[in-house]
C-alpha cells in the first residue's frame, strides 16, 4: 500500500511541476508577442501566407500585404520581406522556448523518485 501512495504522490508532484513549466512557457510566449495588439497577432498566419504567396507569384491576390504596404508607403515586395523576416525571428524564438519546455517535460517524466524530481530545474535555460 505504501508503494501505491508513493507512486500517486510522485505523479501529483510531476503534474504540479509540469503545470508550472507550462505556465512559464506560456509567459515566455506572451513576452515575445508583447507590444502587439491581440487582434494583430491573430493575423500573423495570414500575413505569412500572403507574403509567401506574393513572393512566389507577385500577381497573386494578397490583400493584407497590399494594404499593409500601401499604408506604410512600401512596395508589396518590401512588405512581404519584412513580414517574412519577423516571422522567421518569431519562429526561431518560439521554437527555442517550446523546445526548452519539451526538454524540461522529458526530465520531469523521467524521474522515478521525489528526490530526483526535486533536482529538476524549471527556471533556468529559457532563451528569454
ZIURMO-V359642 format. One record per residue. RES is the residue in three letters. D_CENTER is the distance of its C-alpha to the mean C-alpha in Angstrom with 1 decimal. Layout:
res: <RES | RES>
d_center: <D_CENTER | D_CENTER>
This chain:
res: <UNK | UNK | UNK | UNK | UNK | UNK | UNK | UNK | UNK | UNK | UNK | UNK | UNK | UNK | UNK | UNK | UNK | UNK | UNK | UNK | UNK | UNK | UNK | UNK | UNK | UNK | UNK | UNK | UNK | UNK | UNK | UNK | UNK | UNK | UNK | UNK | UNK | UNK | UNK | UNK | UNK | UNK | UNK | UNK | UNK | UNK | UNK | UNK | UNK | UNK | UNK | UNK | UNK | UNK | UNK | UNK | UNK | UNK | UNK | UNK | UNK | UNK | UNK | UNK | UNK | UNK | UNK | UNK | UNK | UNK | UNK | UNK | UNK | UNK | UNK | UNK | UNK | UNK | UNK | UNK | UNK | UNK | UNK | UNK | UNK | UNK | UNK | UNK | UNK | UNK | UNK | UNK | UNK | UNK | UNK | UNK | UNK | UNK | UNK | UNK | UNK | UNK | UNK | UNK | UNK | UNK | UNK | UNK | UNK | UNK | UNK | UNK | UNK | UNK | UNK | UNK | UNK | UNK | UNK | UNK | UNK | UNK | UNK | UNK | UNK | UNK | UNK | UNK>
d_center: <41.8 | 40.3 | 38.1 | 36.7 | 36.0 | 34.4 | 32.1 | 31.2 | 30.6 | 28.3 | 26.3 | 26.0 | 25.0 | 22.3 | 21.0 | 21.1 | 19.3 | 16.5 | 16.2 | 16.0 | 13.3 | 11.2 | 12.2 | 11.3 | 7.7 | 7.8 | 9.8 | 7.8 | 5.0 | 8.3 | 9.9 | 8.4 | 9.4 | 12.7 | 15.8 | 15.1 | 16.7 | 14.9 | 17.1 | 16.3 | 12.6 | 13.8 | 15.7 | 13.2 | 13.4 | 17.2 | 17.4 | 16.0 | 18.3 | 21.2 | 20.7 | 20.7 | 23.7 | 25.5 | 25.1 | 26.5 | 29.2 | 29.9 | 32.3 | 29.8 | 29.0 | 25.8 | 26.6 | 23.5 | 23.5 | 27.3 | 27.1 | 24.5 | 26.7 | 29.9 | 28.8 | 27.6 | 30.7 | 28.9 | 29.7 | 27.4 | 26.9 | 25.8 | 23.4 | 21.9 | 21.6 | 19.9 | 17.3 | 16.7 | 16.5 | 13.9 | 11.8 | 12.3 | 11.4 | 8.1 | 7.4 | 8.9 | 7.2 | 3.6 | 6.1 | 8.0 | 6.1 | 5.6 | 9.0 | 10.5 | 9.9 | 11.6 | 14.3 | 15.1 | 15.3 | 17.7 | 19.7 | 20.1 | 21.2 | 23.6 | 25.4 | 28.8 | 30.2 | 29.3 | 30.3 | 27.8 | 25.1 | 26.2 | 25.4 | 21.7 | 20.0 | 16.7 | 16.8 | 17.0 | 15.2 | 11.9 | 11.5 | 11.7>
